Amino acid sequence: MHGDPATPLLQAYAGDPVKIHVLAPFSEQAHVFTIEGQEWELQPGLNGTRVMSSIQVGGLEALSIWLDSAGGKERLPGDYLYGDHREPYREAGLWGLFRVYPAGATNANLLPLSTP
């Protein structure tokens, strides 16, 4: 309705695997990174690892999040809010949108993933 926000826009097709790299800015307080509606394994590929939808990140800490399927298990297209779960940081601009297009959508400005 009002166009896209002036924050980073991540994009993928529903069902695509996605890797997101997170770097927390320097701070004496911890941040809590989250992507609404998405889940990932704490240690991908390790049997019995915890499945998470948010994770604490310390100042200048980096982590990689591997989503098995954009749009979650149901592969639902839509806009998903990501960023710091703590409201003061979100209000300060630590947020963005993860846009998931329907698989095979032609209106997306994305190239399909290559198959090995």
Backbone bond lengths (Angstrom), bond angles and torsions (degrees), N, CA, C in turn:
res aa  C-N    CA-C-N  psi(-1)  N-CA   C-N-CA  omega(-1)  CA-C   N-CA-C  phi
1 M - - - 1.436 - - 1.533 111.07 -
2 H 1.336 117.54 -45.22 1.462 121.55 -178.66 1.522 112.02 -107.98
3 G 1.319 118.33 9.55 1.459 121.46 -177.22 1.526 111.23 85.12
4 D 1.312 115.51 175.66 1.464 120.22 -179.27 1.523 110.69 -75.52
5 P 1.334 117.03 148.28 1.465 119.70 177.69 1.529 110.55 -70.70
6 A 1.320 116.27 166.21 1.470 121.59 -179.52 1.527 110.88 -85.88
7 T 1.318 117.50 29.82 1.465 123.19 176.73 1.533 108.08 -108.53
8 P 1.334 118.29 163.42 1.470 119.94 -178.91 1.536 112.19 -58.75
9 L 1.321 115.35 135.79 1.456 122.58 179.28 1.530 108.24 -110.45
10 L 1.329 116.39 112.86 1.467 121.94 174.54 1.518 106.81 -90.97
11 Q 1.348 117.07 144.49 1.460 120.14 -176.07 1.525 110.93 -137.89
12 A 1.323 115.36 146.90 1.464 121.49 176.61 1.525 108.36 -160.87
13 Y 1.324 115.80 164.85 1.459 121.50 171.58 1.526 108.42 -90.28
14 A 1.310 117.08 145.92 1.463 122.07 178.02 1.525 109.83 -54.88
15 G 1.313 115.42 131.73 1.458 121.70 179.45 1.509 115.04 90.80
16 D 1.331 118.16 -14.06 1.469 120.41 179.43 1.529 110.98 -71.28
17 P 1.337 117.28 143.37 1.460 118.70 170.75 1.529 108.85 -71.81
18 V 1.328 116.77 145.33 1.460 121.79 -176.29 1.523 109.21 -135.84
19 K 1.327 116.72 137.58 1.460 121.67 173.24 1.518 107.74 -116.97
20 I 1.331 116.15 127.89 1.460 122.20 -179.81 1.523 108.25 -121.61
21 H 1.324 116.51 128.84 1.463 121.74 176.90 1.520 108.05 -100.69
22 V 1.320 115.68 130.21 1.458 121.85 -177.01 1.527 108.53 -118.58
23 L 1.326 116.36 130.30 1.461 122.48 174.26 1.518 106.86 -125.67
24 A 1.334 116.44 119.77 1.461 120.30 179.59 1.524 109.54 -81.11
25 P 1.334 116.80 137.42 1.460 118.97 175.85 1.519 110.12 -67.03
26 F 1.326 116.03 160.97 1.455 119.10 178.65 1.517 109.73 -63.47
27 S 1.304 115.65 133.58 1.460 121.47 179.61 1.515 108.17 -166.28
28 E 1.313 115.96 149.36 1.459 118.92 174.39 1.523 110.82 -81.13
29 Q 1.330 116.54 -8.22 1.455 121.47 178.17 1.519 110.17 -109.19
30 A 1.320 114.95 150.94 1.459 120.20 178.30 1.524 110.46 -77.08
31 H 1.313 115.61 153.99 1.455 123.11 174.15 1.520 107.56 -109.40
32 V 1.322 116.43 160.21 1.468 121.34 176.52 1.525 106.78 -126.83
33 F 1.339 116.56 104.56 1.462 121.22 -179.89 1.518 109.67 -84.06
34 T 1.327 115.39 136.00 1.452 120.94 179.38 1.527 110.29 -145.13
35 I 1.314 115.76 152.81 1.463 122.55 169.10 1.526 105.07 -127.82
36 E 1.311 115.37 110.78 1.461 119.57 -177.06 1.532 110.25 -59.41
37 G 1.332 116.23 135.68 1.455 121.56 175.75 1.515 115.46 78.34
38 Q 1.338 118.39 4.33 1.461 121.78 -179.08 1.526 109.00 -122.73
39 E 1.326 116.73 151.02 1.463 122.28 176.44 1.516 109.33 -133.47
40 W 1.337 115.95 152.86 1.461 121.29 178.42 1.516 109.10 -147.85
41 E 1.315 115.42 159.06 1.461 121.28 177.84 1.519 109.46 -82.05
42 L 1.333 115.99 139.15 1.460 120.53 177.65 1.529 110.39 -60.58
43 Q 1.330 116.18 -43.38 1.465 121.78 177.33 1.526 107.74 -127.58
44 P 1.333 116.98 91.18 1.465 120.30 -175.00 1.527 112.96 -54.45
45 G 1.329 115.66 135.92 1.458 121.62 176.87 1.517 114.75 85.41
46 L 1.323 118.41 -7.11 1.465 121.82 179.94 1.522 108.62 -94.65
47 N 1.330 117.02 119.19 1.463 120.76 -179.57 1.523 110.42 -58.40
48 G 1.323 116.09 135.06 1.454 121.67 176.64 1.517 115.09 83.07
49 T 1.339 117.95 4.50 1.462 119.60 179.56 1.527 110.71 -68.61
50 R 1.308 115.81 154.38 1.470 121.10 179.98 1.521 110.54 -71.49
51 V 1.328 115.24 145.02 1.458 122.11 173.66 1.527 106.39 -100.53
52 M 1.341 115.87 131.86 1.454 120.56 -172.73 1.525 111.12 -127.34
53 S 1.328 115.88 158.81 1.460 121.12 171.17 1.522 110.47 -125.10
54 S 1.329 116.74 -2.49 1.463 122.71 172.68 1.521 107.81 -155.49
55 I 1.348 115.12 156.92 1.463 119.45 -177.75 1.520 109.42 -150.32
56 Q 1.318 115.48 140.61 1.468 120.82 177.45 1.519 109.37 -76.50
57 V 1.333 115.67 137.86 1.461 122.15 -179.44 1.529 107.82 -132.24
58 G 1.332 116.88 126.29 1.458 121.26 178.48 1.518 111.51 -84.73
59 G 1.337 115.86 166.67 1.454 121.59 -179.51 1.521 112.63 -55.93
60 L 1.314 117.03 128.72 1.467 126.98 -178.72 1.520 113.48 63.66
61 E 1.321 117.82 16.62 1.462 122.00 174.50 1.524 109.09 -83.99
62 A 1.327 116.76 144.49 1.462 121.85 177.84 1.524 109.12 -121.21
63 L 1.318 116.10 145.57 1.459 120.23 175.63 1.521 109.22 -149.73
64 S 1.315 115.31 159.44 1.462 121.99 176.48 1.519 108.51 -116.91
65 I 1.317 115.04 134.06 1.457 121.70 178.77 1.517 107.40 -113.86
66 W 1.328 115.85 129.32 1.459 121.14 179.93 1.519 108.50 -112.71
67 L 1.322 115.62 112.71 1.459 120.82 175.26 1.520 107.91 -92.03
68 D 1.321 116.79 125.08 1.464 120.03 179.15 1.521 111.55 -67.69
69 S 1.334 115.67 -30.75 1.459 119.77 -173.92 1.523 110.20 -151.26
70 A 1.330 116.99 114.29 1.466 120.19 175.02 1.521 108.70 -60.24
71 G 1.309 116.37 133.13 1.456 120.71 -176.38 1.512 113.04 91.33
72 G 1.341 116.45 8.20 1.460 121.08 178.56 1.517 112.96 76.35
73 K 1.316 115.39 -171.80 1.472 121.03 -178.99 1.528 112.17 -59.08
74 E 1.331 114.96 -32.10 1.473 119.63 -179.12 1.522 112.71 -83.93
75 R 1.354 117.21 -6.91 1.471 123.01 179.55 1.536 111.36 55.84
76 L 1.321 115.28 48.56 1.463 120.66 -176.38 1.520 111.36 -87.25
77 P 1.318 118.22 123.91 1.459 120.42 174.46 1.524 110.20 -69.63
78 G 1.324 115.60 157.21 1.461 120.72 178.04 1.515 110.73 148.25
79 D 1.316 115.99 -177.25 1.459 122.85 176.84 1.519 108.77 -101.05
80 Y 1.335 116.19 128.38 1.457 122.86 -179.95 1.527 108.28 -118.24
81 L 1.318 116.48 130.47 1.452 121.90 179.50 1.527 109.49 -76.56
82 Y 1.333 117.00 133.31 1.465 120.41 173.29 1.519 108.56 -128.29
83 G 1.307 115.96 159.81 1.460 120.33 176.91 1.505 111.90 142.59
84 D 1.322 114.98 -157.70 1.460 121.08 -179.17 1.525 108.85 -80.42
85 H 1.314 115.58 128.88 1.464 121.21 -177.53 1.529 111.98 -72.84
86 R 1.325 116.86 -17.79 1.467 120.67 -179.81 1.533 108.65 -81.21
87 E 1.304 115.56 123.45 1.469 121.28 -171.61 1.534 114.44 -57.16
88 P 1.338 121.07 -41.44 1.473 117.92 179.26 1.535 112.74 -59.57
89 Y 1.317 117.86 -36.68 1.463 120.71 178.41 1.525 110.92 -72.34
90 R 1.323 116.07 -38.66 1.462 119.59 177.50 1.526 110.29 -63.37
91 E 1.332 116.40 -42.38 1.461 120.52 177.46 1.528 111.54 -63.62
92 A 1.337 116.80 -28.97 1.467 121.38 179.42 1.530 112.17 -80.48
93 G 1.334 118.14 -4.04 1.462 120.26 174.72 1.510 115.80 111.74
94 L 1.328 119.24 5.87 1.469 120.83 178.76 1.529 109.70 -85.94
95 W 1.318 115.47 70.34 1.458 121.53 177.92 1.522 109.58 -159.11
96 G 1.314 115.86 167.75 1.452 122.42 176.80 1.516 109.38 -168.92
97 L 1.317 116.13 -175.70 1.463 121.52 179.02 1.519 110.50 -115.08
98 F 1.314 115.17 140.66 1.458 123.60 172.05 1.528 104.50 -108.97
99 R 1.316 116.07 104.90 1.468 121.35 -177.03 1.519 109.01 -93.12
100 V 1.323 115.00 122.25 1.462 121.81 178.58 1.531 107.61 -110.89
101 Y 1.331 115.20 115.51 1.466 121.75 179.20 1.525 109.54 -87.93
102 P 1.330 118.24 153.47 1.464 119.85 173.62 1.535 109.76 -57.75
103 A 1.309 116.46 144.51 1.472 120.17 178.48 1.528 109.25 -56.01
104 G 1.327 115.79 130.27 1.451 121.26 178.57 1.522 115.05 79.04
105 A 1.323 117.28 8.80 1.473 120.25 179.88 1.528 110.11 -59.21
106 T 1.308 116.27 140.27 1.466 120.23 -179.32 1.523 112.48 -98.29
107 N 1.338 117.74 -8.35 1.462 120.51 -179.65 1.531 112.71 -89.85
108 A 1.329 117.63 -2.11 1.468 121.86 179.83 1.523 109.68 -85.93
109 N 1.301 116.29 143.27 1.454 121.25 177.42 1.534 108.92 -94.43
110 L 1.338 115.34 53.79 1.469 122.08 -177.12 1.523 110.03 -128.03
111 L 1.298 115.84 146.79 1.461 120.86 172.23 1.521 108.23 -88.69
112 P 1.312 118.56 142.87 1.469 119.77 176.58 1.515 110.42 -67.57
113 L 1.327 116.31 152.50 1.464 120.08 176.37 1.519 109.28 -66.25
114 S 1.322 116.02 141.96 1.470 119.24 176.96 1.516 108.78 -79.11
115 T 1.312 116.27 145.85 1.457 120.96 178.09 1.522 108.72 -93.90
116 P 1.343 116.32 139.25 1.488 118.71 -178.62 1.494 113.02 -69.57
